[in-house]
Amino acid sequence: MLARSLTAAVWTPSGRGAVATIRVQGDLATLSERIVGIFQTASDRSLEETPQQRIGFGQWGRDAAEDVVFCRTGSDACEIHCHGGNVAVRRILDDLKSLGCEVVDWRSQLQVERGVWECEHADALSRATTLRSAGWIAAQAGRMERAIAEMTELVANGQRELAASRANEMLAWANFGLHLTRPWEVVLAGRPNVGKSSLINALVGFDRSIVFDEPGTTRDVVTADTVFDGWAIRLSDTAGQRGSAQDLEAAGIARAREAFVNADERLLLLDISHPPHADDRQLLVEWPDAIVVAHKADLPDVWGEALPTNAIRVSSLQRTGLKELSSAIATRLVPQLPSEVETIPLTDRQCSELMAFRQPLTPNS
């Protein structure tokens, strides 16, 4: 059996692709001996004898061998490039595992080779939600590690308050940084039939939600992902809010309210083609900070002066007001950008590291 330090990991995205990359890390000399009969290079050189950074060709498998491309990228690492289908990838991983090679996640290999900070940054970059987010993440390479080291030195030199101040400056951008790898949650609420599903369809650009003119159609939270101004947004269509709901519909409304409370931003829809209802007024009082959408603006407005002055008039049918609404949402979520040299926490762990510098000194510290 091979040493447990020998690992294999898939370094290409999950799912079916044209080519998959499997990275093997560890004792390549032992692997080269044990892999005879499973892997044959076109040059008849062993894996260990193949020069580093030299691309080679070979065949993998005892039966129905498959063509692969390989490269020794270091003294203890090599890459195997095969067909991107799950069957081909699993076959190679199973063979390596049968030799005692531990199959791990790519992050584990990277952390062993580069350390936790670089691994964390690469992981965040791999989970970037948009190109704009990826640009902000890429610029953060090495910054947090240096910042933590500098603040640790400040604390050691008795400058705890200065370290705490710098930690606070970075934590001020925590919400922004964490949302570079996860979408902003925007939840729509309103009475039944105000057009929440239709508005989501219009904003996203395709029929993702169910649209039906019977109250209580949406009993659960339905989501659809899109991008506004370069930021990933998850729109949630919720059950219509009305005081007379019963049983199953009431349960859906309860879930909708929970989603509304936990949202990053809230849209409150009003159907201005129907007179104001007590439920409309209650929602306006309860959520004064929500973005108010005067929906069905293609129909006659019967709200008149009762309509909030800051309401954005939108017609999902005629697709008017959508640009103004999406811009308002993006501005609410990201009202200000950090400077290009700002250090931004990208993960919950980094936030915890920064929070530690805000803790008061103990009597023995």
C-alpha positions as a Markdown table, in Angstrom:
| # | Residue | x | y | z |
|---|---|---|---|---|
| 1 | Met | 0.0 | 0.0 | 0.0 |
| 2 | Leu | 1.1 | 3.5 | -0.7 |
| 3 | Ala | 1.8 | 6.1 | 2.0 |
| 4 | Arg | -1.4 | 7.9 | 3.2 |
| 5 | Ser | 0.3 | 11.2 | 2.3 |
| 6 | Leu | -0.3 | 10.3 | -1.4 |
| 7 | Thr | -3.5 | 12.0 | -2.4 |
| 8 | Ala | -5.6 | 12.5 | -5.6 |
| 9 | Ala | -8.2 | 15.2 | -6.2 |
| 10 | Val | -10.3 | 16.5 | -9.1 |
| 11 | Trp | -9.3 | 20.0 | -10.0 |
| 12 | Thr | -11.9 | 20.8 | -12.6 |
| 13 | Pro | -15.5 | 21.9 | -11.9 |
| 14 | Ser | -18.1 | 19.4 | -10.9 |
| 15 | Gly | -20.3 | 18.1 | -13.7 |
| 16 | Arg | -19.7 | 16.9 | -17.2 |
| 17 | Gly | -17.0 | 18.7 | -19.2 |
| 18 | Ala | -14.8 | 18.1 | -22.2 |
| 19 | Val | -11.7 | 17.5 | -20.1 |
| 20 | Ala | -11.1 | 16.7 | -16.4 |
| 21 | Thr | -7.9 | 17.2 | -14.4 |
| 22 | Ile | -6.9 | 14.9 | -11.6 |
| 23 | Arg | -4.0 | 16.0 | -9.5 |
| 24 | Val | -1.9 | 13.4 | -7.7 |
| 25 | Gln | 0.3 | 14.7 | -4.9 |
| 26 | Gly | 2.9 | 12.8 | -2.8 |
| 27 | Asp | 5.4 | 10.0 | -3.3 |
| 28 | Leu | 5.4 | 9.8 | -7.1 |
| 29 | Ala | 8.3 | 7.3 | -7.1 |
| 30 | Thr | 6.2 | 4.7 | -5.2 |
| 31 | Leu | 3.2 | 5.5 | -7.4 |
| 32 | Ser | 5.3 | 5.0 | -10.5 |
| 33 | Glu | 6.2 | 1.5 | -9.3 |
| 34 | Arg | 2.7 | 0.5 | -8.3 |
| 35 | Ile | 0.9 | 1.9 | -11.3 |
| 36 | Val | 2.6 | -0.4 | -13.8 |
| 37 | Gly | -0.1 | -2.4 | -15.6 |
| 38 | Ile | -2.6 | 0.4 | -15.1 |
| 39 | Phe | -0.9 | 3.3 | -16.8 |
| 40 | Gln | 1.4 | 3.1 | -19.8 |
| 41 | Thr | 3.2 | 6.1 | -21.2 |
| 42 | Ala | 3.6 | 6.5 | -25.0 |
| 43 | Ser | 7.4 | 7.0 | -24.5 |
| 44 | Asp | 7.7 | 3.9 | -22.3 |
| 45 | Arg | 9.2 | 6.0 | -19.6 |
| 46 | Ser | 7.9 | 5.6 | -16.1 |
| 47 | Leu | 6.0 | 8.4 | -14.5 |
| 48 | Glu | 9.0 | 9.0 | -12.2 |
| 49 | Glu | 11.4 | 9.2 | -15.2 |
| 50 | Thr | 9.3 | 11.7 | -17.1 |
| 51 | Pro | 10.9 | 15.2 | -16.9 |
| 52 | Gln | 9.0 | 17.9 | -15.0 |
| 53 | Gln | 6.8 | 20.3 | -16.9 |
| 54 | Arg | 7.0 | 17.9 | -20.0 |
| 55 | Ile | 3.6 | 17.1 | -21.4 |
| 56 | Gly | 3.2 | 13.4 | -22.1 |
| 57 | Phe | 0.7 | 11.0 | -23.5 |
| 58 | Gly | -0.4 | 7.6 | -22.3 |
| 59 | Gln | -3.1 | 5.1 | -21.8 |
| 60 | Trp | -5.0 | 4.3 | -18.6 |
| 61 | Gly | -6.7 | 1.1 | -17.7 |
| 62 | Arg | -6.1 | -2.7 | -17.9 |
| 63 | Asp | -9.2 | -3.2 | -20.1 |
| 64 | Ala | -10.4 | -0.8 | -22.8 |
| 65 | Ala | -7.6 | 1.6 | -22.1 |
| 66 | Glu | -8.3 | 5.3 | -22.4 |
| 67 | Asp | -6.0 | 7.9 | -23.8 |
| 68 | Val | -4.8 | 10.5 | -21.3 |
| 69 | Val | -2.5 | 13.5 | -21.2 |
| 70 | Phe | -0.2 | 13.8 | -18.1 |
| 71 | Cys | 2.4 | 16.2 | -16.8 |
| 72 | Arg | 4.7 | 16.1 | -13.8 |
| 73 | Thr | 4.3 | 19.6 | -12.4 |
| 74 | Gly | 6.7 | 19.1 | -9.5 |
| 75 | Ser | 8.9 | 16.6 | -7.7 |
| 76 | Asp | 5.8 | 15.4 | -5.8 |
| 77 | Ala | 2.9 | 16.3 | -8.0 |
| 78 | Cys | 1.5 | 15.4 | -11.4 |
| 79 | Glu | -1.6 | 16.0 | -13.3 |
| 80 | Ile | -3.7 | 13.5 | -15.3 |
| 81 | His | -6.0 | 15.0 | -18.0 |
| 82 | Cys | -8.8 | 12.7 | -19.2 |
| 83 | His | -12.2 | 12.7 | -20.7 |
| 84 | Gly | -14.4 | 15.0 | -18.7 |
| 85 | Gly | -17.3 | 12.5 | -18.1 |
| 86 | Asn | -17.9 | 11.3 | -14.6 |
| 87 | Val | -17.3 | 7.6 | -15.6 |
| 88 | Ala | -13.8 | 8.3 | -16.8 |
| 89 | Val | -12.9 | 10.4 | -13.8 |
| 90 | Arg | -14.3 | 7.8 | -11.4 |
| 91 | Arg | -12.4 | 5.0 | -13.1 |
| 92 | Ile | -9.1 | 6.7 | -12.6 |
| 93 | Leu | -9.9 | 7.7 | -9.0 |
| 94 | Asp | -11.0 | 4.2 | -8.2 |
| 95 | Asp | -7.7 | 2.8 | -9.6 |
| 96 | Leu | -5.7 | 5.2 | -7.6 |
| 97 | Lys | -7.6 | 4.5 | -4.5 |
| 98 | Ser | -7.1 | 0.7 | -5.0 |
| 99 | Leu | -3.3 | 1.5 | -4.8 |
| 100 | Gly | -3.8 | 3.2 | -1.4 |
| 101 | Cys | -4.0 | 6.8 | -2.8 |
| 102 | Glu | -6.4 | 8.9 | -0.6 |
| 103 | Val | -9.0 | 10.7 | -2.7 |
| 104 | Val | -9.5 | 14.2 | -1.3 |
| 105 | Asp | -11.0 | 17.5 | -2.2 |
| 106 | Trp | -8.8 | 19.9 | -4.2 |
| 107 | Arg | -8.8 | 22.3 | -1.3 |
| 108 | Ser | -7.1 | 19.8 | 0.9 |
| 109 | Gln | -4.2 | 19.4 | -1.6 |
| 110 | Leu | -3.8 | 23.2 | -2.0 |
| 111 | Gln | -3.8 | 23.8 | 1.7 |
| 112 | Val | -1.0 | 21.3 | 2.2 |
| 113 | Glu | 1.0 | 22.8 | -0.6 |
| 114 | Arg | 0.3 | 26.6 | -0.2 |
| 115 | Gly | -1.2 | 27.0 | 3.3 |
| 116 | Val | -4.7 | 27.9 | 4.6 |
| 117 | Trp | -4.7 | 31.6 | 3.4 |
| 118 | Glu | -3.9 | 30.9 | -0.2 |
| 119 | Cys | -6.3 | 27.9 | -0.2 |
| 120 | Glu | -9.1 | 30.1 | 1.2 |
| 121 | His | -8.5 | 32.7 | -1.4 |
| 122 | Ala | -8.5 | 30.2 | -4.3 |
| 123 | Asp | -11.7 | 28.6 | -2.9 |
| 124 | Ala | -13.4 | 32.0 | -2.8 |
| 125 | Leu | -12.3 | 32.8 | -6.3 |
| 126 | Ser | -13.7 | 29.4 | -7.5 |
| 127 | Arg | -17.0 | 30.4 | -6.0 |
| 128 | Ala | -17.2 | 33.9 | -7.4 |
| 129 | Thr | -20.8 | 34.6 | -8.5 |
| 130 | Thr | -20.0 | 37.0 | -11.3 |
| 131 | Leu | -17.0 | 38.4 | -13.3 |
| 132 | Arg | -17.3 | 41.6 | -11.3 |
| 133 | Ser | -17.1 | 39.6 | -8.0 |
| 134 | Ala | -14.2 | 37.6 | -9.3 |
| 135 | Gly | -12.2 | 40.8 | -10.0 |
| 136 | Trp | -12.7 | 42.0 | -6.4 |
| 137 | Ile | -11.7 | 38.6 | -5.0 |
| 138 | Ala | -8.6 | 38.3 | -7.2 |
| 139 | Ala | -7.4 | 41.6 | -6.0 |
| 140 | Gln | -7.5 | 40.4 | -2.4 |
| 141 | Ala | -4.7 | 37.8 | -2.9 |
| 142 | Gly | -2.4 | 37.8 | 0.1 |
| 143 | Arg | -3.9 | 40.9 | 1.7 |
| 144 | Met | -5.7 | 39.4 | 4.6 |
| 145 | Glu | -2.8 | 37.2 | 5.6 |
| 146 | Arg | -0.5 | 40.3 | 5.7 |
| 147 | Ala | -3.1 | 42.3 | 7.5 |
| 148 | Ile | -3.5 | 39.6 | 10.3 |
| 149 | Ala | 0.3 | 39.4 | 10.6 |
| 150 | Glu | 0.6 | 43.2 | 11.0 |
| 151 | Met | -2.2 | 43.4 | 13.6 |
| 152 | Thr | -0.7 | 40.5 | 15.5 |
| 153 | Glu | 2.6 | 42.5 | 15.6 |
| 154 | Leu | 0.7 | 45.6 | 16.8 |
| 155 | Val | -0.8 | 43.6 | 19.7 |
| 156 | Ala | 2.6 | 42.2 | 20.6 |
| 157 | Asn | 3.9 | 45.8 | 20.8 |
| 158 | Gly | 1.1 | 46.9 | 23.0 |
| 159 | Gln | -0.9 | 48.7 | 20.3 |
| 160 | Arg | -4.1 | 46.8 | 20.8 |
| 161 | Glu | -6.4 | 49.7 | 20.2 |
| 162 | Leu | -4.8 | 50.4 | 16.8 |
| 163 | Ala | -5.1 | 46.8 | 15.8 |
| 164 | Ala | -8.8 | 46.8 | 16.9 |
| 165 | Ser | -9.4 | 50.0 | 14.8 |
| 166 | Arg | -7.9 | 48.4 | 11.7 |
| 167 | Ala | -9.9 | 45.2 | 12.3 |
| 168 | Asn | -13.1 | 47.4 | 12.5 |
| 169 | Glu | -12.2 | 49.1 | 9.2 |
| 170 | Met | -12.0 | 45.7 | 7.5 |
| 171 | Leu | -15.1 | 44.3 | 9.2 |
| 172 | Ala | -17.1 | 47.2 | 7.9 |
| 173 | Trp | -16.8 | 45.5 | 4.5 |
| 174 | Ala | -17.6 | 42.0 | 5.7 |
| 175 | Asn | -21.2 | 41.9 | 4.3 |
| 176 | Phe | -19.9 | 43.1 | 0.9 |
| 177 | Gly | -17.0 | 40.6 | 0.9 |
| 178 | Leu | -19.1 | 37.6 | 1.9 |
| 179 | His | -21.6 | 38.4 | -0.9 |
| 180 | Leu | -18.8 | 38.1 | -3.5 |
| 181 | Thr | -19.3 | 34.3 | -3.2 |
| 182 | Arg | -23.0 | 34.2 | -2.4 |
| 183 | Pro | -26.0 | 35.9 | -4.0 |
| 184 | Trp | -27.8 | 38.8 | -2.3 |
| 185 | Glu | -31.2 | 37.7 | -1.2 |
| 186 | Val | -34.0 | 39.9 | -2.5 |
| 187 | Val | -37.5 | 38.9 | -1.4 |
| 188 | Leu | -40.8 | 40.1 | -2.9 |
| 189 | Ala | -43.9 | 40.5 | -0.7 |
| 190 | Gly | -47.4 | 41.7 | -1.3 |
| 191 | Arg | -51.1 | 40.7 | -1.4 |
| 192 | Pro | -52.2 | 37.8 | -3.6 |
| 193 | Asn | -52.3 | 38.6 | -7.3 |
| 194 | Val | -50.2 | 41.8 | -7.1 |
| 195 | Gly | -47.9 | 40.2 | -9.7 |
| 196 | Lys | -44.9 | 39.0 | -7.7 |
| 197 | Ser | -44.3 | 35.9 | -10.0 |
| 198 | Ser | -44.8 | 38.0 | -13.1 |
| 199 | Leu | -42.3 | 40.6 | -11.9 |
| 200 | Ile | -39.6 | 38.0 | -11.2 |
| 201 | Asn | -40.2 | 36.5 | -14.6 |
| 202 | Ala | -39.7 | 40.0 | -16.2 |
| 203 | Leu | -36.6 | 40.7 | -14.1 |
| 204 | Val | -35.0 | 37.4 | -14.8 |
| 205 | Gly | -36.1 | 37.2 | -18.4 |
| 206 | Phe | -37.8 | 33.9 | -18.5 |
| 207 | Asp | -40.8 | 32.1 | -17.0 |
| 208 | Arg | -39.3 | 30.8 | -13.8 |
| 209 | Ser | -42.3 | 31.3 | -11.5 |
| 210 | Ile | -45.8 | 30.1 | -11.7 |
| 211 | Val | -48.3 | 32.7 | -12.8 |
| 212 | Phe | -52.0 | 32.1 | -12.1 |
| 213 | Asp | -54.8 | 34.4 | -11.1 |
| 214 | Glu | -56.1 | 32.4 | -8.1 |
| 215 | Pro | -55.2 | 33.6 | -4.6 |
| 216 | Gly | -52.9 | 31.2 | -2.8 |
| 217 | Thr | -51.1 | 29.8 | -5.9 |
| 218 | Thr | -47.7 | 30.4 | -4.5 |
| 219 | Arg | -47.5 | 28.5 | -1.1 |
| 220 | Asp | -43.8 | 28.2 | -0.8 |
| 221 | Val | -40.7 | 30.4 | -1.5 |
| 222 | Val | -39.7 | 30.1 | -5.2 |
| 223 | Thr | -36.3 | 31.5 | -6.2 |
| 224 | Ala | -34.6 | 32.6 | -9.4 |
| 225 | Asp | -31.0 | 33.9 | -9.8 |
| 226 | Thr | -30.0 | 36.9 | -11.9 |
| 227 | Val | -27.4 | 39.7 | -12.0 |
| 228 | Phe | -27.9 | 43.4 | -11.5 |
| 229 | Asp | -25.0 | 45.8 | -12.1 |
| 230 | Gly | -22.5 | 42.9 | -11.9 |
| 231 | Trp | -23.8 | 41.6 | -8.5 |
| 232 | Ala | -25.5 | 38.2 | -8.2 |
| 233 | Ile | -29.1 | 38.5 | -7.0 |
| 234 | Arg | -31.4 | 35.7 | -5.8 |
| 235 | Leu | -35.0 | 36.8 | -6.2 |
| 236 | Ser | -37.6 | 35.0 | -4.0 |
| 237 | Asp | -41.3 | 34.9 | -4.9 |
| 238 | Thr | -43.3 | 34.3 | -1.7 |
| 239 | Ala | -46.9 | 33.5 | -0.8 |
| 240 | Gly | -49.3 | 36.4 | -1.1 |
| 241 | Gln | -49.9 | 38.2 | 2.3 |
| 242 | Arg | -53.5 | 38.4 | 3.4 |
| 243 | Gly | -55.1 | 38.2 | 6.8 |
| 244 | Ser | -57.9 | 35.8 | 5.8 |
| 245 | Ala | -55.6 | 32.9 | 4.8 |
| 246 | Gln | -56.3 | 29.5 | 6.2 |
| 247 | Asp | -54.3 | 26.3 | 6.9 |
| 248 | Leu | -51.9 | 25.4 | 4.1 |
| 249 | Glu | -51.9 | 28.9 | 2.6 |
| 250 | Ala | -51.3 | 30.4 | 6.1 |
| 251 | Ala | -48.2 | 28.1 | 6.5 |
| 252 | Gly | -46.9 | 29.4 | 3.2 |
| 253 | Ile | -47.4 | 33.0 | 4.3 |
| 254 | Ala | -45.5 | 32.2 | 7.5 |
| 255 | Arg | -42.5 | 31.0 | 5.5 |
| 256 | Ala | -42.8 | 34.0 | 3.3 |
| 257 | Arg | -42.6 | 36.4 | 6.3 |
| 258 | Glu | -39.6 | 34.5 | 7.6 |
| 259 | Ala | -37.9 | 34.9 | 4.2 |
| 260 | Phe | -38.8 | 38.6 | 4.1 |
| 261 | Val | -37.4 | 39.2 | 7.6 |
| 262 | Asn | -34.0 | 37.5 | 6.7 |
| 263 | Ala | -33.7 | 39.2 | 3.2 |
| 264 | Asp | -30.8 | 41.5 | 2.3 |
| 265 | Glu | -33.4 | 43.7 | 0.5 |
| 266 | Arg | -37.2 | 43.7 | 0.3 |
| 267 | Leu | -39.6 | 44.6 | -2.4 |
| 268 | Leu | -43.1 | 45.4 | -1.4 |
| 269 | Leu | -45.5 | 45.2 | -4.4 |
| 270 | Leu | -48.8 | 47.1 | -4.7 |
| 271 | Asp | -51.3 | 46.5 | -7.4 |
| 272 | Ile | -52.2 | 50.1 | -8.3 |
| 273 | Ser | -55.1 | 49.0 | -10.6 |
| 274 | His | -57.0 | 48.0 | -7.5 |
| 275 | Pro | -58.0 | 50.3 | -4.5 |
| 276 | Pro | -55.7 | 50.2 | -1.4 |
| 277 | His | -56.5 | 47.3 | 0.9 |
| 278 | Ala | -56.1 | 47.1 | 4.6 |
| 279 | Asp | -53.4 | 44.4 | 4.1 |
| 280 | Asp | -51.5 | 46.8 | 1.8 |
| 281 | Arg | -51.5 | 49.5 | 4.4 |
| 282 | Gln | -50.4 | 47.1 | 7.1 |
| 283 | Leu | -47.4 | 46.0 | 5.0 |
| 284 | Leu | -46.4 | 49.6 | 4.3 |
| 285 | Val | -46.5 | 50.4 | 8.0 |
| 286 | Glu | -44.6 | 47.2 | 8.9 |
| 287 | Trp | -41.9 | 47.5 | 6.3 |
| 288 | Pro | -41.1 | 51.3 | 5.9 |
| 289 | Asp | -37.7 | 50.6 | 4.5 |
| 290 | Ala | -38.8 | 48.2 | 1.7 |
| 291 | Ile | -38.5 | 49.3 | -2.0 |
| 292 | Val | -42.1 | 50.0 | -2.9 |
| 293 | Val | -43.1 | 48.8 | -6.4 |
| 294 | Ala | -46.3 | 50.3 | -8.0 |
| 295 | His | -47.0 | 47.3 | -10.1 |
| 296 | Lys | -49.3 | 46.9 | -13.1 |
| 297 | Ala | -48.5 | 50.4 | -14.1 |
| 298 | Asp | -49.9 | 49.7 | -17.6 |
| 299 | Leu | -53.4 | 49.8 | -16.0 |
| 300 | Pro | -55.3 | 52.9 | -14.7 |
| 301 | Asp | -53.9 | 54.0 | -11.3 |
| 302 | Val | -56.7 | 54.0 | -8.7 |
| 303 | Trp | -54.4 | 54.6 | -5.7 |
| 304 | Gly | -53.9 | 58.3 | -6.5 |
| 305 | Glu | -52.4 | 60.2 | -3.5 |
| 306 | Ala | -52.4 | 57.1 | -1.4 |
| 307 | Leu | -49.5 | 55.8 | -3.3 |
| 308 | Pro | -46.1 | 56.4 | -1.6 |
| 309 | Thr | -44.1 | 59.1 | -3.3 |
| 310 | Asn | -41.0 | 56.9 | -3.5 |
| 311 | Ala | -42.8 | 54.0 | -5.3 |
| 312 | Ile | -41.3 | 52.8 | -8.5 |
| 313 | Arg | -43.9 | 52.3 | -11.3 |
| 314 | Val | -43.4 | 49.0 | -13.1 |
| 315 | Ser | -45.3 | 47.1 | -15.7 |
| 316 | Ser | -44.2 | 43.5 | -16.1 |
| 317 | Leu | -46.5 | 43.1 | -19.1 |
| 318 | Gln | -45.1 | 46.0 | -21.0 |
| 319 | Arg | -41.6 | 45.7 | -19.4 |
| 320 | Thr | -41.4 | 49.3 | -18.2 |
| 321 | Gly | -39.7 | 50.5 | -15.1 |
| 322 | Leu | -37.6 | 47.3 | -14.9 |
| 323 | Lys | -34.3 | 49.1 | -15.4 |
| 324 | Glu | -35.1 | 51.7 | -12.7 |
| 325 | Leu | -36.1 | 48.9 | -10.3 |
| 326 | Ser | -33.0 | 46.8 | -10.9 |
| 327 | Ser | -30.8 | 49.9 | -10.5 |
| 328 | Ala | -32.6 | 50.8 | -7.2 |
| 329 | Ile | -32.0 | 47.2 | -5.9 |
| 330 | Ala | -28.3 | 47.2 | -6.8 |
| 331 | Thr | -27.8 | 50.6 | -5.2 |
| 332 | Arg | -29.6 | 49.5 | -2.0 |
| 333 | Leu | -27.5 | 46.4 | -1.7 |
| 334 | Val | -24.1 | 48.0 | -2.6 |
| 335 | Pro | -24.5 | 51.8 | -1.9 |
| 336 | Gln | -20.7 | 52.3 | -1.8 |
| 337 | Leu | -17.7 | 50.4 | -2.9 |
| 338 | Pro | -14.5 | 49.9 | -1.0 |
| 339 | Ser | -11.3 | 51.5 | -2.3 |
| 340 | Glu | -9.2 | 49.3 | -4.5 |
| 341 | Val | -6.5 | 48.9 | -1.8 |
| 342 | Glu | -8.9 | 48.0 | 0.9 |
| 343 | Thr | -8.5 | 44.6 | 2.6 |
| 344 | Ile | -11.9 | 42.8 | 2.6 |
| 345 | Pro | -12.8 | 39.6 | 4.5 |
| 346 | Leu | -14.0 | 37.0 | 2.1 |
| 347 | Thr | -15.0 | 34.2 | 4.5 |
| 348 | Asp | -16.6 | 33.6 | 7.8 |
| 349 | Arg | -13.3 | 32.4 | 9.2 |
| 350 | Gln | -11.6 | 35.6 | 8.2 |
| 351 | Cys | -14.3 | 37.6 | 9.9 |
| 352 | Ser | -13.7 | 35.5 | 13.0 |
| 353 | Glu | -10.0 | 36.2 | 12.8 |
| 354 | Leu | -10.7 | 39.9 | 12.7 |
| 355 | Met | -13.3 | 39.8 | 15.5 |
| 356 | Ala | -10.6 | 38.4 | 17.8 |
| 357 | Phe | -8.7 | 41.7 | 17.6 |
| 358 | Arg | -11.8 | 43.5 | 18.9 |
| 359 | Gln | -11.9 | 41.5 | 22.1 |
| 360 | Pro | -10.9 | 43.3 | 25.3 |
| 361 | Leu | -7.6 | 42.4 | 26.8 |
| 362 | Thr | -7.7 | 39.9 | 29.7 |
| 363 | Pro | -6.0 | 40.8 | 33.0 |
| 364 | Asn | -3.1 | 38.5 | 32.3 |
| 365 | Ser | -2.6 | 39.5 | 28.7 |
